[in-house]
Amino acid sequence: MRLADLTGRSVAVWGTGREGRAAVRAVAAHRPARLIAVDDSADYLSVPWEGELAALAPLAGGEHAFAALAAADVVVRSPGVPSTHPWMAELRGRGITITGGSALWLADNAARTVGVTGSKGKSTTASLISHLLAAAGRPNVFGGNIGVPLLDLPDADLYVLELSSYQCADLTDSPRVAVVTALFPEHLDAHGGEREYYRDKLNLLRHGPQLIVVNGADERLAGEVRGISDLNGWPPVEAAGPDSRFRIGPDDFVYASDTRLFPRSALRLRGAHNGRNLCVALAVLDGMGVDVVDLRSVLEKAVAAFEGLPHRLAEIEDPSGLTFVDDTLSTSPYSAMHAIDAYEGRPLTVLVGGTDRGLDYGPLREHLRGREITVIGLPDSGPRILAALAGLAGVRTQNAEDLPAAVRLAREVTPAGGVVLLSPAAPSYGRFRNFEHRSEVFAEAIRATA
């Protein structure tokens, strides 16, 4: 379904955040017969909905929310509306078409788009692809889940997008280049289970992309994409695996087949996972016709100039000699495991816990087996995470009443020259407005206790 298909139809936009607002403006430009915005949250009236937005689409909420959705021909849901919402099945049962703003945009722009998703690394990899394409003379617009909503993007010849599982779920068109960086259980409450999450995530690949690039070092991902092919019938291009064209060699250089490109250390981002992200990005450029070998000196300079994204293994200076690290975007045990590995060999205290979505922390337990590490639990899921780690030799655990208390405790128990890592393995909602707010509280606690 395209935006032009909404002309003369009754449309409800479900959600009033950034994505919902973009959808209202975009849909209104195509003259629907009726356009209404719907917020089913209990505090919907607290959302400023006035001026241009109110004129384009009146706001329905409370007891009127479902009726407004059920009266529509098409519902455009925001990414924040989960697939498991009880109204989703009811609306589909009534024959109402449900789509999303990202799906509407891609229906018109897929041929000039690189789309990146993954349970870990999608933001960094998408940003790195955009950065390297620009250095190679391919100007582009970067957006998506961490940037500007797709429906608000300016016109361009080339786009690089970071796409969440929520955005991928509704797609009926794949981007020209579809990229997956990693796959592990995440957001299960919003998708209905592990299989459903993988299905929605990998929907990015299922509508005829011209090129598919995946992280070949991720065994789960390799298994899930087996049998999937691009528009020409070719299997996904694997990067970062031991037999991949683009890989990190034993000498810690980045390789393109047998050609050494530049040292892995050119990329200043920590962690083996970021080396794999770099290989995936280079494979994308290679697949798009960029002569990576010929341009290796240009690309090395661009890689060296690349800045990591905020809230992902971002180091904060402290006069004590401790290294504080903001990895607040870590929302699963697997992402926390990557962050812990990035500081292997240094005394480490990791702060974990947040919104409890019932995730299985068994993988984190196995990952920490045999390590010397201190783990401090934060509300709400911290006590449950620490219980999952109980009995591990070398793993010292203690709960804290809140994030500032955890920072004070971490200063007391972390040896000189050590690392205090906020990698919560859980979302921020409940105790914080969002992940940015959690990051702000962490930074302020570091300053207050310096």
N, C-alpha and C positions, 0 to 999 in steps of 0.2 A: 504494500500500500504506500502511495506517495501523497505528499501534501496536496497535490492537485486533485486527488481523489476525494478530498473532504469537502469540496465545493458543493453547496446545496444540501449537505447532510447535517444531522444533529450530532454534535461532538461534545464530550465531557472530558476535561483535563483533570486527572486525579492526582492531586498533590499541588501545593502552593509554594514550594521552595524555589530554588534557582532554576531547576529543570522545568518545573511546572510553569513558571513565569515565561520562560523562553518558549514553551509550547503554546501558551495562550497567544503570544504575539505572532508566532509563525502561522498558527492555524487561522487566526483572525484575518490575515492577509489573503487567505484563499476563500473568503466569503462563505463560511458554513451557514446553513439555514438557522442553526441555533448553536451557541457556544456558552458553556457554563464551566466554572471551576469548582472543584469539589475537594474539601478537606474533611476527612473522617476522624481526625484526632479530636480529643475532648476539648482542647483549648484552641480550636480553629479561629475563634474570634480575635485571638491575640495576634494573628498574622495580619500585618498591615495590607489591606486590599482596597485600594482607593485609586482615584485619578484614572489614568489611562487603563490600567488593568481592570478596574471595576466597570469601566465603560465598555470594554471589549467582552468581558465575561463576568456576570454576577457570581458571587461566591455562595455555594450551598454547603452546609455542614450540619452537625448534630443529627437530629432525626430526619432531616431532609437529604442527607448525603447519599444513601443508597438509592432512594427514589430518583435523584438526579442522574446517577450513573445508569440505572435501569431504563431510563427514558431515552438514552442516547443510542444512535446507530453505531458510533465508534467511541471507545474509551481510550484516551492517551494517558497511560499511567507513568508516573515518575519512577525513577529507579528505586526510590525508597519504599515503594509499595511492594511487599514481598509476594512471591508466587504462591505462598501458602496462605495468603489472606483469605478468609472464608468467603468473601464476596467474589473472588476470582472465578471459582467454579460455578457459582450461581449466575454470574453474568454470561459466561460462555455457554451455560446451559440454555440461556434465553436467546442464543444466537447473536449476541453482541460481539463485535470485533474488538479485540484488545490489542493495542500496539504501544509503542513508546516513541519518545522524541528522537532517540538515536536511530531507531529503525526507519522512521520517516525520513530522516536526513540521509541515511546511507542509501536508501532507495534511489535517491537522485545523484549521489556523489560517490558511490562505491568505486567506480573506475579510476578515481584519482586519490585513493585513500590507502594508507598503510594502517592497519588496525592491530593493536597489541593488547593481549590479555594474559592472565596468569595468576596463580595464587600467590606468587611472590615475584617481584622484580619487574612487573609490568610498567610501573611508573618510571623507574630508572631507565629501563630499556627503551621505552617509547621516547623519552626525553633525549637519550643518547642517539637513537636513530635520527631524530629530527636535527640534532646538533651536527652529526656527521654528514648528513645529506646536504645541509647548508654549506659546510666546509668544502664539500665536493662539487659545489656549483648547482645544487638542486634546492633552491629556496622553497620553503614550505610553511604551513601554518600548523602549530601544535595545539591540541586541545583534548577535550574529552572529560573523563571522570575527575581528573585533578585540576582541570583548567576551565575554560569557557565551555558551556553547554554546546553541543553540536549545532543546535538550531540557532545559536547566536554567532557562529563562526563567520568571518568575512569570506568573500569569494576568493579562491586561490586555485592554482593549477595542481597543487599537491598538498595533501593533509597527512599528518601523523597523529594518530589518536590513541589514547590510553583508555581501554574499555573495561568496565567492571562486569562481573557475572550477571548483574541485574540488567545491564544494557545489552549484553549479548543474548539474553534469553528471548527477546522479542524480535531478533533480526530475521528478515526474510531475504536479505542480500548480504553476501560476504564482501569485505573490502577486497580490492585488487590484490593486496599482499596481506595475508593473515598470519599473525605471529603469536605463539604461545610460549611463555617463559618457564612455567612450572605448574605442577598440578598436585594438590594435596587437599584434604578435607577442610572446608572453610565455609562460613555462612550457611551452615546446614539448616538452621532454623528458618531461614528465609526461602530456602529452595525445597525443603521437605526431606532431605536426606543426602547421603554422599553420592549415590548414583544420579539423583536429580541435579545436584550441583555440577557434576562433571558434564551431564547432558547440556545444561544451560551454558556453561562456560565454553564448551567446544562447539556450540551452535555457530560460533564465529566462522568455523571451517566448512560448514555444511551447505553453503549456497554458492558454490562455484568460484572460489578465489583463483586468481591466475598463478599464485605462488603461495605456498605454505612453508613457514620456517618454524621449527620447534627446537627446544633445548634437548639435545640428544643425550645429555648426561642424566636426565630425569627418567628413571625406569618406569614409574607409574604413567607419566605422560606418554612415553613411547608405546606402552601397552594400549592406552586409551585411543591413540590416533591410528593404530594399526588398522588398515582397511580404508582409511580416509584418503582421498586423493584430490588434487586440484582440478581445475577446469580441463586441463589437458590429459588427465589420467595419471599424473606423476604423484608419487608419494611425497610426504613432507620432507623438506630438506632439514637434516639434523645438523645442528651446530653444537660445539663445545664437548661433544663426545670424543672418546679416544681415537676413533677412526674418522672423525669429521674433517672436512676441508678446513674449517676455521676452528682452532682449538688452542689451548695453552699447552706448550710442550714441557717436558721434564726440566728444561733449562729456564723455565719461567718466561719464555718468549711467546708472543702471539704468532701463530702460523696460519698461512694460507697454503694448503697442501704442503709442499716441501720448502716453501719460501718463508724465511723469518721476516716478520713485518716490523715489530718493535717490542720492547720489553713489556711484560704485563704491568710493571710498575709505572708505566706511563699513565695508566688510569689510577688516580689517587684514591679511589673508593676502596675501602677495606673489604675483605671477605672473598672466598673462592667463588661464591655465587655471583659477585659482580664481575669477576673474570669471565664467567659463563655468559652473563648478560652482554658483555662486550663482544664475545664471539657470535652471539645471536644477531647483534646489531650489524656486524660486518657481513654476515651471511645475507642479511636483508639487502644491504647495499650491493653486494655482489649479484644477487638475484635480480636487482633492478637495473643492472647494466653498468654499474660504477666499476671502473678498473681499480680495484682495491690495491693490487700489487703495485701498479704504476703510481698510484697516489699515496703510497704508504707514508711518505714523509709528511705530506699535508695532513693525513689522517692522524698520524702520531701527534702532531702539534695540536690538533683539535681534541684528541683524547686527553692530552695533558691539560688542556684548558677547561675541560668539562668539570662543572661544579655538581656535587651531589645535591639531591633534593632535600629540602628541609624535613626534619623529623625522621630521617632514615640514616642511622648511624652517624648522626651529626655530633661532633665532639665540641664540648664546652670547656673553655679554659678555666682553671681554678688555681688560686695561689698556693693551695696545699700541696700541689704535686699530683693529686689524684686526677684522673681523667674521667669526667662525667660525659655520658653518651646518651643523646636523645634519639631513641628508636621507637617513639610512641606510635608509629604506624604499624608496628608489629601487633597483629590481632589474632595470631594463632600460635600453637606450640611450634610449628615448623618454622615460622619466620623468626621466632625467638632462638631456635636452634642455630639458624644461620648466623644470627647476630653474636651468639656466644662463641661460635667457631671463629669469628673474625678477630677475637681477642684471646685466642688460645696462647698459652704460654705466659700470660700475665695474671697476677692476682685479680680475681673477678668477683664482684657482688652484682647480682642481677635482681631487679625489681619486677615482680610479675603480679598480674591480677587486674581485673576490671569487670565489665559486664559479664555475668556468668551465662553462657549460652549452652552449657552442658557438654563442652568439648571434651574429648578424650585426651588426657595428659599423659597417658602411658608412653607415647613416643618420646616425650620430653624426659621421662624417667629413664628410659633406655639410653637416651643420648647423654645423660649426665652420669651414667654408671661408670665408676672408676675415676671420676674427676674430683679435683679439689675446688670447691666453689661455695659461695654463700648466696642463698636465695631468700629474699625478703618478700613476703606476701602482702598485697594490697587488697582492700575491699573492691568488689564483693567476692570474686572468685579466688582470691589469694589463699585463704585457708584450705580450700579444696585442692588447689594445685600443690600446696605444701604437703597435704595428706598423701597425694599421689607419689611424692618423692620420699616419703618416710622410710627409714631403714637403709638408705643408701650411704655407704661408707664414704666419707669425704665431703658429703653434701650437708652443709649447715643451714638450718632453716629457722626463720623467725617471722612472726606476723607484725605488721605495723597498722596503726589505726587509720592512717591516711598517707598521702604522698609526701607532705612535708616531714611527717614523723619518720617515714622510710628513708628520706635523705639524711636526716640527723643520725639515724641508726647506722646507715651505710658509712658515714664518716667515721664512726666509732670502730667499726669492725673491718674496714678495708685497709690492708697494709699499705704503707707508703709506696708510691709508684703504681698502685693498682687502679682498677677501672670500676666505676659504678655505672651500670648499664640499665637504663629504663627500656626494657623490651617486654611489654606487659603480657604478650600472648593472649590478649583479650581486648575487646573494644572499649572505648572510653565512656560511652553513654551511661547515664545513671548518676555518676558522681561528677561528671563534667559535661559541658555543653557539647563538646566535640573533641577531636584529637588535638586541635590547636590549643584549646583551653587546657587540656592535660599537659601539653608541652609548656605552656606559659607558667602553670603552677610548679612544674619541675624546675624551670629556670629560676623562678623567684625563690624557691626553697634552697637552691644552690647558692644564690646570692646572700640570702638571709643567714645561712649557716657558715659562710666562708670565714 
